[in-house]
C-alpha cells in the first residue's frame, strides 16, 4: 500500500499547471458512447478514475487510446451493455453510463456505484427521472437493469441540484425523442462543460449553469474534439497547500472563475490572491485566520474542499466553524487531524475548530480522495514528519500530488 511522507516547515515557492478536471472528464467519456464515431478529449488527467472508465468503455467494445493527456474514444461499436462489477463498484461515475447506454442501446446493466466512503449518496433521483422518460428500471442483487424502447423528452424537476442526476438526465435526453426541460438542475461548471462538449458534437442544449436546462433530443452527433477545463478542486487543494505551508505560488490553468467562494474565504483568512486570466498568484505570510464556512452546491463553497478547510482552521488562529450540508461522511478526516493535535468538535453537521497555530506530524490514514489530499496538506504545515497511509484514494483524483508539491519546494515523497 502506498504511503506519502511529508516533512513540514518548508515554505512553498514556484509555478505549476493544474491538471484537467476529473469531474468534467468522466461524464464526457460517458457521453462519447452516444456517438457512433470518434470523440477526442484533450487535457485529460492521467488518474485512476480515468483509467477505470477507459476499462469500462473498452469492455463494452469501444477503442480507447490515451496519449499524453489526449484521449481518443472510438465508439462505433458497443457490443456489451453490462459494466464489469469490479469497475462499476470502483467509482461512482460509472452510474453516468446508465443514461448514456439507455440512449444508445435501449438497455443497460449497471452496478450500484462505488467510490469514496463520504456518506449516503442515493441515486433515486437518477432512476426516477429516467423512468419518467420511459425507461423501465429494476434492481436485483445490487444490479440495475434498465430498458427503453424509446426514451421521450419530458418536463423534469429535481428536488436537489444533484450533479450526477443532472448529468445522467442530460445524457439520456440527448438521445431521447422530443424536448426535456430540467428544473432544479445542478449549476456546477462541470455540467456546463459537458453541455458545451455535446453541443460541439451537434447536440442542442441550452440553459446550462442557470438551474433550468433544455435539451432538444434526437440530434445526430458527429465526431468532435474538446478540451477538458482545469480541475478547480485540485487548484483549491494547492491553494490550501500554500496557505498551510506558507510562501508563494502561481497556479496556471486553475479555473479561478469557478472558485469565487473559495478565493473569497482564503482571502478573508489571510491569503493574498491575484487572478490573472486563468492563473492564480498566491502569497501567504503567517498563520491562517479564523473563518465560518458552509458547504453547498455551486456557487457555494464546494464540499470537495471541506477537508482542506478543516486543516487550515486547525492550524489557524482563533475559533472557526464549518457546516457540512452535502456529505455527512466528510468529517471522517477530523479524526485523523486530531492525531496531529487538531482540536475539532463535531456536533451533527457542524465542526467547531479551535485553531492551535501549529500541528504535529503523525501517522494518519486517508479515508477518501479529498480527505487524503487534505492530510498531505496538513503535513506541509506540521512540525516533523507526517505519514499518510492508504494513499490509493488520493491517486483516484490527483495525477501526482507528490510531483506537484515537490515542484513548489515541498519535502515530500511517496513509498510503495
C-alpha positions in Angstrom: 0.0 0.0 0.0 1.4 3.4 -1.0 2.4 5.9 1.7 3.2 9.6 1.3 5.8 11.1 3.7 5.8 14.9 4.3 8.3 17.0 6.2 6.8 20.2 7.4 8.1 23.8 7.7 9.3 24.1 4.1 7.8 27.3 2.6 6.5 26.8 -0.9 7.6 28.7 -4.0 7.2 28.1 -7.6 4.7 27.5 -10.5 2.7 24.5 -11.6 0.0 23.8 -14.1 -3.3 22.4 -12.9 -4.4 19.1 -14.4 -7.7 18.6 -16.3 -10.8 18.2 -14.3 -11.7 14.7 -13.1 -15.4 15.6 -12.6 -15.6 17.0 -16.1 -13.6 14.3 -17.9 -15.6 11.3 -16.6 -19.1 12.3 -17.8 -17.5 13.4 -21.1 -16.2 9.9 -21.5 -19.6 8.5 -20.8 -21.1 10.9 -23.4 -18.7 9.6 -26.0 -20.8 6.4 -26.4 -23.8 8.4 -27.6 -21.9 9.0 -30.9 -21.2 6.1 -33.3 -17.9 7.6 -34.1 -14.8 9.2 -32.6 -14.5 11.7 -29.8 -11.2 13.3 -28.9 -10.7 14.9 -25.4 -7.7 17.0 -24.6 -6.2 17.9 -21.3 -7.4 14.7 -19.7 -5.9 13.9 -16.3 -4.0 10.7 -16.1 -5.6 9.4 -12.9 -7.0 6.1 -11.7 -10.7 7.1 -12.2 -10.0 7.9 -15.9 -8.2 4.6 -16.4 -11.1 2.8 -14.7 -13.6 4.5 -17.1 -11.4 3.6 -20.0 -11.5 0.0 -18.9 -15.3 0.1 -18.7 -15.6 1.6 -22.2 -13.2 -1.0 -23.6 -15.1 -3.8 -22.0 -18.2 -2.5 -23.9 -16.4 -2.6 -27.3 -15.1 0.9 -27.6 -11.5 1.6 -28.5 -9.7 4.0 -26.2 -6.2 5.5 -26.6 -4.6 7.8 -24.1 -1.5 9.5 -25.5 -0.1 12.0 -23.0 -3.2 13.9 -22.0 -5.2 13.4 -25.2 -7.8 10.6 -25.1 -9.4 9.2 -28.2 -12.6 7.2 -27.8 -13.9 5.2 -30.9 -17.4 4.2 -30.0 -18.5 2.9 -33.5 -19.3 -0.4 -31.8 -20.9 -1.1 -28.5 -21.1 -4.9 -28.1 -21.7 -5.2 -24.3 -24.3 -3.3 -22.2 -23.1 -4.8 -18.9 -20.5 -2.9 -16.9 -17.9 -5.2 -15.2 -18.7 -5.4 -11.5 -15.1 -4.6 -10.3 -15.1 -1.4 -12.5 -18.7 -0.3 -11.7 -18.1 -0.6 -8.0 -14.7 1.1 -8.1 -16.1 4.6 -8.8 -19.3 6.5 -8.6 -19.1 8.0 -12.1 -20.0 4.6 -13.6 -23.6 5.5 -13.0 -23.3 8.0 -15.8 -23.4 5.1 -18.2 -26.9 4.2 -17.3 -28.5 7.2 -19.2 -25.9 7.0 -22.0 -26.5 3.3 -22.6 -30.2 3.6 -22.5 -30.0 6.4 -25.1 -27.5 4.5 -27.3 -28.7 0.8 -26.9 -32.0 0.9 -25.2 -30.7 -1.3 -22.4 -28.1 -1.3 -19.7 -26.8 -3.3 -16.7 -25.1 -1.1 -14.2 -23.9 -2.0 -10.7 -24.7 0.3 -7.8 -21.8 2.7 -8.0 -18.8 2.8 -5.6 -16.2 5.5 -4.9 -15.3 7.2 -1.7 -17.0 6.5 1.6 -18.1 10.0 2.4 -21.7 9.4 3.4 -25.0 8.5 1.8 -25.3 9.3 -1.9 -28.6 7.8 -3.2 -29.3 7.5 -6.9 -33.1 7.6 -6.6 -33.2 10.9 -8.4 -31.4 9.3 -11.4 -33.8 6.4 -11.5 -37.0 8.4 -11.0 -36.1 10.8 -13.9 -35.2 8.0 -16.3 -38.4 6.2 -15.5 -40.3 9.4 -16.3 -38.6 9.5 -19.7 -39.9 6.0 -20.4 -37.2 3.7 -19.1 -38.1 0.5 -17.1 -35.5 0.0 -14.3 -35.4 -2.8 -11.8 -32.9 -3.8 -9.2 -31.7 -7.3 -8.4 -28.7 -8.2 -6.2 -27.1 -4.7 -6.5 -27.5 -4.5 -10.3 -29.7 -2.0 -12.1 -31.2 -3.4 -15.3 -32.7 -0.6 -17.5 -34.6 -1.0 -20.7 -36.2 1.6 -23.0 -37.9 1.1 -26.4 -37.5 4.8 -26.9 -36.8 7.5 -24.4 -39.0 10.5 -24.6 -38.3 14.1 -23.6 -40.5 15.3 -20.7 -40.6 18.1 -18.1 -38.5 17.1 -15.1 -37.7 18.7 -11.8 -35.0 17.7 -9.3 -35.7 18.2 -5.5 -32.0 18.8 -5.0 -29.4 20.0 -7.6 -27.6 16.7 -7.8 -24.7 16.9 -10.3 -24.8 13.2 -11.1 -28.5 13.1 -11.7 -28.3 16.3 -13.8 -25.6 14.7 -16.0 -27.4 11.4 -16.3 -30.6 13.1 -17.4 -28.7 15.2 -20.0 -27.0 12.1 -21.5 -30.3 10.3 -21.8 -32.2 13.4 -23.1 -29.7 14.0 -25.9 -30.8 10.6 -27.4 -34.5 11.0 -26.5 -37.4 11.9 -28.7 -38.6 15.4 -28.1 -37.6 18.1 -25.6 -36.6 17.6 -22.0 -36.8 20.6 -19.7 -35.0 20.1 -16.4 -35.7 22.4 -13.5 -33.6 22.4 -10.4 -30.5 21.3 -12.4 -27.0 21.5 -10.9 -25.1 24.6 -11.9 -21.6 23.2 -11.4 -19.0 24.2 -14.1 -18.6 20.5 -14.9 -22.2 20.3 -16.0 -21.6 23.3 -18.3 -18.5 21.7 -19.7 -20.5 18.5 -20.6 -23.2 20.6 -22.3 -20.6 22.6 -24.3 -18.9 19.4 -25.4 -22.2 17.8 -26.5 -23.2 21.0 -28.4 -19.9 21.0 -30.1 -20.8 17.5 -31.4 -24.2 18.5 -32.7 -26.5 18.3 -29.6 -29.0 21.1 -28.9 -28.7 22.1 -25.2 -29.4 25.5 -23.6 -29.5 26.9 -20.1 -26.5 25.1 -18.6 -25.4 27.0 -15.5 -28.8 28.6 -14.9 -30.7 25.9 -13.0 -33.1 25.2 -15.9 -31.6 23.2 -18.8 -33.5 22.5 -22.0 -32.3 19.5 -24.1 -33.8 19.1 -27.6 -33.2 15.4 -28.2 -32.7 13.4 -31.4 -29.9 15.4 -33.0 -27.4 13.3 -34.9 -24.0 13.7 -33.2 -20.7 13.9 -35.2 -17.0 13.5 -34.5 -15.7 16.1 -32.1 -12.8 17.4 -30.2 -13.0 19.2 -26.8 -10.5 20.4 -24.2 -11.3 19.5 -20.5 -11.1 22.6 -18.2 -8.7 22.8 -15.3 -9.6 21.0 -12.2 -11.0 23.6 -9.7 -10.8 21.2 -6.8 -7.1 20.4 -7.5 -6.5 24.1 -7.8 -8.3 24.6 -4.4 -6.1 21.9 -2.9 -2.9 23.5 -3.9 -4.2 26.9 -2.8 -4.7 25.4 0.6 -1.3 23.8 0.5 0.3 27.2 0.0 -1.8 28.6 2.9 -0.8 25.7 5.1 2.9 25.7 4.3 3.4 29.4 3.7 5.2 31.0 0.8 4.0 31.9 -2.7 3.0 30.1 -5.9 1.4 30.5 -9.3 -1.3 28.0 -10.3 -1.7 28.0 -14.0 -4.9 26.9 -15.8 -6.6 26.9 -12.3 -10.1 28.0 -13.3 -10.3 30.9 -10.9 -13.7 32.0 -12.3 -15.1 28.8 -10.8 -13.5 29.3 -7.3 -15.2 32.5 -6.3 -16.3 31.4 -2.8 -13.0 29.6 -2.2 -10.9 32.6 -3.1 -13.1 34.9 -1.1 -12.7 32.7 2.0 -9.0 32.2 1.5 -8.6 36.0 1.3 -10.5 36.5 4.5 -8.2 34.0 6.2 -5.1 36.0 5.2 -4.1 34.8 1.7 -3.2 37.4 -0.9 -4.6 36.2 -4.2 -4.3 37.8 -7.6 -6.2 36.4 -10.6 -4.6 36.8 -14.0 -6.7 35.3 -16.7 -6.8 31.6 -16.0 -4.0 31.7 -13.5 -3.8 32.4 -9.7 -0.9 34.0 -7.9 -0.9 33.3 -4.1 1.1 34.7 -1.3 0.7 33.5 2.3 2.5 35.0 5.3 1.8 33.9 8.8 -0.9 31.5 10.0 -4.5 31.5 8.6 -7.2 33.4 10.4 -10.5 32.0 11.7 -13.5 31.6 9.4 -17.1 30.4 9.2 -17.8 28.2 6.2 -21.0 26.4 5.0 -20.6 24.0 2.1 -23.3 23.8 -0.6 -24.0 23.2 -4.3 -22.3 25.6 -6.7 -21.8 28.5 -6.5 -21.5 27.8 -2.8 -18.3 26.5 -1.0 -17.5 23.1 -2.5 -17.8 20.1 -0.3 -14.8 18.6 -2.0 -12.6 21.3 -0.3 -14.2 21.0 3.1 -11.4 18.7 4.4 -8.8 21.3 3.3 -10.6 24.0 5.1 -10.6 21.9 8.3 -6.8 21.7 8.0 -6.5 25.5 7.7 -8.8 26.1 10.5 -6.9 23.7 12.7 -3.6 25.4 12.2 -5.1 28.9 12.2 -5.8 31.4 14.9 -9.0 31.7 16.8 -12.2 29.7 16.7 -13.8 28.6 13.4 -17.0 26.9 12.5 -17.7 24.7 9.5 -21.1 23.3 8.5 -21.4 20.4 6.0 -24.7 20.3 4.1 -23.8 17.8 1.3 -22.0 14.7 2.5 -22.1 13.9 6.2 -19.1 11.4 5.9 -16.7 14.3 5.1 -15.9 14.7 8.8 -14.0 11.4 8.9 -10.8 13.4 8.3 -11.3 15.2 11.6 -10.4 12.0 13.5 -7.1 11.9 11.7 -6.4 15.6 12.2 -6.8 15.1 15.9 -3.9 12.7 15.8 -1.9 15.7 14.6 -3.0 17.9 17.5 -6.1 19.5 16.0 -8.9 20.5 18.3 -12.1 19.7 16.4 -15.5 19.1 18.0 -18.2 17.5 15.7 -21.8 18.4 16.6 -24.1 16.8 14.0 -23.4 18.6 10.7 -21.1 21.2 12.2 -17.5 21.2 13.2 -16.2 23.6 15.8 -12.4 24.2 15.4 -10.1 25.8 17.9 -7.0 26.9 16.0 -3.8 25.6 17.5 -1.4 27.6 15.4 0.8 24.5 14.7 0.1 20.8 14.1 2.5 18.0 14.8 3.5 15.3 12.3 1.8 11.9 12.9 0.8 8.7 11.1 -2.6 9.3 9.6 -4.9 7.4 7.2 -6.7 8.6 4.1 -10.3 7.6 4.2 -11.3 9.2 0.9 -9.9 11.1 -2.0 -10.2 14.7 -0.8 -9.6 13.8 2.8 -6.4 12.1 1.9 -5.2 15.2 -0.1 -6.1 17.3 2.9 -3.9 15.2 5.2 -1.0 15.7 2.8 -1.7 19.5 3.0 -1.7 19.3 6.8 1.7 17.7 6.8 3.1 20.8 5.0 2.3 23.0 8.0 3.1 20.4 10.7 6.1 20.1 12.9 8.2 17.0 12.0 7.2 14.1 9.6 3.6 13.2 8.6 3.0 9.8 7.2 -0.2 9.4 5.1 -1.3 5.8 4.5 -4.0 4.3 2.2 -3.0 6.8 -0.5 -4.7 4.8 -3.3 -7.7 7.1 -2.6 -5.6 10.2 -3.5 -4.4 8.7 -6.8 -8.1 8.4 -8.0 -8.1 12.2 -8.4 -4.6 13.6 -8.5 -2.1 12.8 -11.2 0.9 13.1 -8.9 0.4 15.2 -5.8 4.0 14.5 -4.7 5.4 15.7 -8.0 3.3 18.9 -8.0 4.1 19.8 -4.3 7.8 19.0 -4.8 7.8 21.4 -7.7 6.7 24.0 -5.3 9.5 23.2 -2.9 7.8 20.7 -0.5 9.8 18.0 1.1 7.6 15.1 0.1 8.0 11.6 -1.2 6.0 8.5 -2.0 6.9 5.0 -0.9 5.3 1.9 -2.4 
